[in-house]
Amino acid sequence: MLQLIVCVVFESKTHIIRAHSIKNKKIINTYEKQFEDKEKLFDYLKNLAKEYQLHYIAVFFNAPTQGLIPTNDTKEFARFGVNAENISCLSLANAQIYTSLANIQEYKESFKDYGGLDFIFSPLSLLYYCIKQQAARKGIVLYAYRQAESVAMMVCKEKEILFGSFFDINLQDEASTLSSQEKGEENNPEEDIDIENYDFGNLDNLLDEKLDDLKYATTTKEDLSHFSSDMKMCSYIFSSIQEFYNNPLYKGNFIDEFVIFDNENISAVVLDYIEGEIFIKPQVIQIDTLDLMHELACKELKI
């Protein structure tokens, strides 16, 4: 039987849908569109789904009301500033991803007129999946998952998860951004992450050098926007490392490696800057979020 697997990523400016028709575990057709208007995406989805007897929908869950706690004991949630009521949890090894039930319901409501939502993939769960696909690494490793408008992070020691956090890069009110120490309401909010707290002098020099090397004649608004997002990502990386080292909840030891699963082609300038600040050379592994979502959906459906 021909089946359709639909994967959707909502972003602030562009919404992406990619669908594959599957028969006998083989891809028959691929459909991909981008829309600025979310309603047009839903119209496209509705018309596409009509052609298939069975279809499944997966969405990338980038709501800021999510985080990770390195324990499976709900009695320990309060120690990390998380109220265990009105949240949904997903277990990962010795840790749990949590998020607001209200946000889960909001995502489900969005798709109720289009056959319902079958899979909700948190970037933290996608990050953990990517980690498991890698050969085991010794020591303490910091992992990051970079999507256009978010970054998810984990610190692991072999199979044990020591720390996790999630940041919405575009969120205006950064005080409401969640990490693994807060629920997104009013429980122990972190200090605002202020880019001005970091010394970007080295970055300015690196940027000048790279621009000269590449002989850029102009810099578009899109380039500047992307660079700004990269800088916010850097500030989140640095603040997460500080939290891991300084918060006694994590008993953080020094990080040995830093691996970035990158959906956005992070520039060499930014990677050089990160290395200069944390004295660890980032290892970059290119990934495709929509492909990962499709792969996981097929595993769940056993097709």
C-alpha positions as CSV (number, residue, x, y, z in Angstrom):
1,M,0.0,0.0,0.0
2,L,1.2,3.5,-0.9
3,Q,1.7,5.6,2.2
4,L,2.7,9.3,2.7
5,I,5.1,10.6,5.4
6,V,4.8,14.3,5.8
7,C,7.4,16.3,7.8
8,V,6.9,20.0,8.7
9,V,9.1,22.7,10.2
10,F,7.5,26.0,11.2
11,E,9.8,29.0,11.3
12,S,9.2,32.7,11.8
13,K,9.5,33.7,8.2
14,T,9.4,30.4,6.2
15,H,7.5,27.2,6.8
16,I,8.8,24.1,5.1
17,I,7.0,20.9,4.2
18,R,8.6,17.8,2.8
19,A,6.7,14.6,2.1
20,H,7.7,11.2,0.7
21,S,5.4,8.5,-0.7
22,I,6.5,5.1,0.5
23,K,5.7,1.6,-0.9
24,N,7.5,-1.6,0.2
25,K,9.9,0.5,2.3
26,K,11.0,2.5,-0.8
27,I,10.5,6.1,-1.6
28,I,8.4,6.5,-4.7
29,N,7.9,10.3,-4.8
30,T,9.2,13.3,-2.9
31,Y,7.3,16.6,-2.5
32,E,8.8,19.7,-1.0
33,K,7.5,23.3,-0.7
34,Q,8.2,26.5,1.3
35,F,5.6,29.0,2.3
36,E,5.6,32.3,4.1
37,D,1.9,31.9,4.9
38,K,1.2,29.0,7.3
39,E,-2.3,28.6,6.0
40,K,-1.0,28.0,2.5
41,L,1.1,25.2,3.8
42,F,-2.0,23.6,5.4
43,D,-3.9,24.0,2.1
44,Y,-1.1,22.3,0.3
45,L,-1.0,19.5,2.9
46,K,-4.7,19.0,2.7
47,N,-4.6,18.6,-1.1
48,L,-1.6,16.4,-1.0
49,A,-3.1,14.0,1.6
50,K,-6.2,13.5,-0.5
51,E,-4.2,11.5,-3.0
52,Y,-3.2,8.9,-0.3
53,Q,-5.2,6.4,1.6
54,L,-2.8,6.5,4.5
55,H,-0.7,9.5,5.6
56,Y,1.3,10.4,8.7
57,I,2.4,13.9,9.8
58,A,5.5,14.8,11.8
59,V,6.3,18.3,13.1
60,F,9.5,19.8,14.4
61,F,8.7,21.0,18.0
62,N,10.6,24.3,18.6
63,A,8.4,25.7,21.4
64,P,10.6,27.4,24.1
65,T,8.7,25.6,26.9
66,Q,11.0,22.6,26.7
67,G,14.2,21.5,28.5
68,L,16.1,18.5,29.8
69,I,16.7,17.1,33.3
70,P,19.4,14.5,33.9
71,T,17.2,12.3,36.0
72,N,14.2,9.9,35.6
73,D,13.0,10.4,39.1
74,T,10.1,12.9,39.1
75,K,10.7,13.6,42.8
76,E,14.0,15.2,41.7
77,F,12.3,17.7,39.3
78,A,11.9,20.4,41.9
79,R,15.7,20.5,42.5
80,F,16.0,21.6,38.9
81,G,13.3,24.3,39.2
82,V,10.7,22.3,37.3
83,N,7.1,21.8,38.4
84,A,6.2,18.2,37.5
85,E,2.5,19.1,37.0
86,N,1.1,20.0,33.6
87,I,4.1,18.8,31.7
88,S,4.8,16.0,29.2
89,C,8.0,14.0,29.5
90,L,10.0,11.7,27.2
91,S,12.7,9.5,28.8
92,L,16.2,9.3,27.2
93,A,18.6,7.0,29.0
94,N,19.1,8.6,32.5
95,A,17.3,11.9,31.6
96,Q,14.0,13.3,30.6
97,I,12.9,15.9,28.0
98,Y,10.0,17.9,29.4
99,T,7.6,20.4,27.9
100,S,4.4,22.2,28.6
101,L,1.2,20.1,27.9
102,A,-0.4,23.3,26.7
103,N,2.2,23.7,23.9
104,I,1.8,20.0,22.9
105,Q,-1.9,20.6,22.7
106,E,-1.4,23.7,20.6
107,Y,0.6,21.8,18.1
108,K,-2.0,19.0,17.9
109,E,-4.8,21.5,17.4
110,S,-3.0,23.0,14.4
111,F,-3.3,19.7,12.6
112,K,-6.7,18.5,13.8
113,D,-8.4,19.4,10.5
114,Y,-5.7,17.7,8.4
115,G,-5.8,14.1,9.7
116,G,-4.2,14.8,13.0
117,L,-0.6,15.0,14.2
118,D,1.3,11.6,14.5
119,F,4.8,12.6,15.6
120,I,6.2,15.6,17.5
121,F,10.0,15.7,17.4
122,S,11.8,17.9,19.9
123,P,15.3,19.1,18.8
124,L,16.6,17.5,22.0
125,S,15.3,14.1,20.9
126,L,16.8,14.6,17.4
127,L,20.1,15.6,19.0
128,Y,20.0,12.4,21.2
129,Y,19.3,10.3,18.1
130,C,22.2,11.9,16.3
131,I,24.5,11.2,19.3
132,K,23.5,7.5,19.3
133,Q,24.3,7.1,15.7
134,Q,27.9,8.1,16.3
135,A,30.7,5.8,17.5
136,A,31.1,6.0,21.3
137,R,33.4,8.9,22.4
138,K,35.5,8.8,25.5
139,G,35.5,11.6,28.0
140,I,32.9,14.4,28.4
141,V,31.5,15.6,25.2
142,L,29.4,18.7,24.5
143,Y,26.9,18.2,21.7
144,A,24.8,20.9,19.9
145,Y,22.0,20.7,17.4
146,R,21.7,23.8,15.3
147,Q,18.4,24.5,13.4
148,A,17.7,27.8,11.8
149,E,16.0,29.4,14.8
150,S,17.0,27.2,17.7
151,V,19.9,25.3,19.3
152,A,19.7,22.3,21.5
153,M,22.6,21.1,23.7
154,M,23.6,18.1,25.7
155,V,26.7,17.2,27.7
156,C,27.3,13.4,27.8
157,K,29.8,11.1,29.4
158,E,29.7,8.0,27.2
159,K,26.0,6.9,27.5
160,E,25.2,9.1,30.5
161,I,23.5,12.5,29.9
162,L,24.9,15.1,32.4
163,F,23.2,18.3,31.2
164,G,20.8,19.6,28.6
165,S,19.4,22.9,27.4
166,F,17.3,24.4,24.6
167,F,17.2,28.0,23.3
168,D,15.0,29.8,20.8
169,I,17.4,32.1,19.0
170,N,14.6,34.4,17.8
171,L,12.9,34.7,21.2
172,Q,12.8,38.4,22.0
173,D,12.3,38.0,25.7
174,E,15.3,35.8,26.5
175,A,14.3,35.7,30.2
176,S,11.5,33.3,29.2
177,T,13.8,31.0,27.3
178,L,14.1,27.5,28.9
179,S,17.1,25.6,29.8
180,S,17.3,22.4,31.9
181,Q,17.0,24.5,35.0
182,E,13.6,26.2,34.4
183,K,10.1,25.4,33.2
184,G,9.4,28.7,31.4
185,E,7.0,30.1,33.9
186,E,8.3,31.7,37.1
187,N,10.5,29.0,38.6
188,N,14.1,30.2,39.1
189,P,14.5,32.1,35.8
190,E,18.1,32.3,34.5
191,E,19.7,35.6,34.1
192,D,19.2,37.1,30.6
193,I,21.9,36.2,28.2
194,D,23.5,39.4,27.1
195,I,25.8,39.2,24.0
196,E,27.5,42.4,25.3
197,N,29.0,40.3,28.1
198,Y,31.2,38.6,25.6
199,D,34.4,39.9,24.1
200,F,34.0,39.9,20.3
201,G,37.3,41.6,19.6
202,N,38.8,38.4,18.3
203,L,35.7,37.8,16.2
204,D,36.0,41.2,14.5
205,N,39.5,40.4,13.4
206,L,38.6,37.0,12.2
207,L,35.6,38.4,10.3
208,D,37.8,41.0,8.6
209,E,40.3,38.3,7.6
210,K,37.7,36.0,6.2
211,L,36.0,38.7,4.2
212,D,39.3,39.7,2.7
213,D,40.2,36.1,1.9
214,L,36.8,35.4,0.2
215,K,36.8,38.9,-1.5
216,Y,33.2,39.6,-0.5
217,A,32.0,42.7,-2.4
218,T,28.8,43.2,-0.5
219,T,27.0,41.8,2.5
220,T,23.3,41.2,2.2
221,K,20.7,41.7,4.9
222,E,20.3,37.9,4.9
223,D,24.0,37.4,5.5
224,L,23.9,39.8,8.4
225,S,20.8,38.2,9.8
226,H,22.4,34.8,9.6
227,F,25.6,36.1,11.3
228,S,23.5,37.6,14.1
229,S,21.8,34.3,14.7
230,D,25.3,32.6,14.8
231,M,26.4,35.1,17.4
232,K,23.3,34.4,19.6
233,M,24.1,30.7,19.2
234,C,27.6,31.4,20.5
235,S,26.3,33.3,23.5
236,Y,24.0,30.3,24.4
237,I,26.8,27.9,24.0
238,F,29.0,29.9,26.3
239,S,26.3,30.4,28.9
240,S,25.4,26.6,28.9
241,I,29.1,25.7,29.4
242,Q,29.2,28.1,32.4
243,E,26.0,26.7,33.8
244,F,27.4,23.1,33.5
245,Y,30.7,24.1,35.2
246,N,29.3,26.3,37.9
247,N,26.0,24.9,38.9
248,P,26.5,22.2,41.7
249,L,23.5,20.3,40.4
250,Y,25.7,19.0,37.5
251,K,29.0,18.4,39.2
252,G,30.5,19.4,35.9
253,N,34.0,18.3,34.9
254,F,35.9,19.8,32.0
255,I,34.6,19.2,28.5
256,D,36.9,17.2,26.3
257,E,35.2,17.5,22.9
258,F,32.5,19.7,21.2
259,V,30.4,18.3,18.4
260,I,27.9,20.3,16.4
261,F,25.1,18.7,14.3
262,D,24.6,21.4,11.8
263,N,21.5,22.0,9.6
264,E,22.6,25.6,8.8
265,N,26.2,25.6,7.4
266,I,27.8,27.5,10.3
267,S,30.5,29.7,9.0
268,A,34.2,29.0,9.5
269,V,34.5,32.4,11.1
270,V,32.1,31.5,13.9
271,L,33.7,28.1,14.4
272,D,37.1,29.8,14.8
273,Y,35.6,32.2,17.2
274,I,34.1,29.4,19.4
275,E,37.5,27.6,19.4
276,G,39.2,30.8,20.5
277,E,36.8,31.2,23.4
278,I,36.5,27.7,24.8
279,F,39.8,26.3,23.6
280,I,38.1,23.3,22.0
281,K,37.9,22.9,18.2
282,P,34.3,22.2,17.2
283,Q,33.7,19.1,15.1
284,V,30.9,19.8,12.6
285,I,28.6,17.0,11.3
286,Q,26.1,18.2,8.6
287,I,22.6,16.9,9.1
288,D,19.2,17.5,7.5
289,T,16.4,18.0,10.0
290,L,13.6,16.9,7.7
291,D,15.5,13.8,6.7
292,L,16.0,12.9,10.3
293,M,12.3,13.4,11.1
294,H,11.4,11.1,8.1
295,E,13.9,8.5,9.2
296,L,12.5,8.4,12.8
297,A,8.9,8.4,11.6
298,C,9.6,5.4,9.4
299,K,11.3,3.6,12.3
300,E,8.3,4.2,14.5
301,L,5.9,3.0,11.8
302,K,8.2,0.1,10.8
303,I,8.0,1.0,7.2
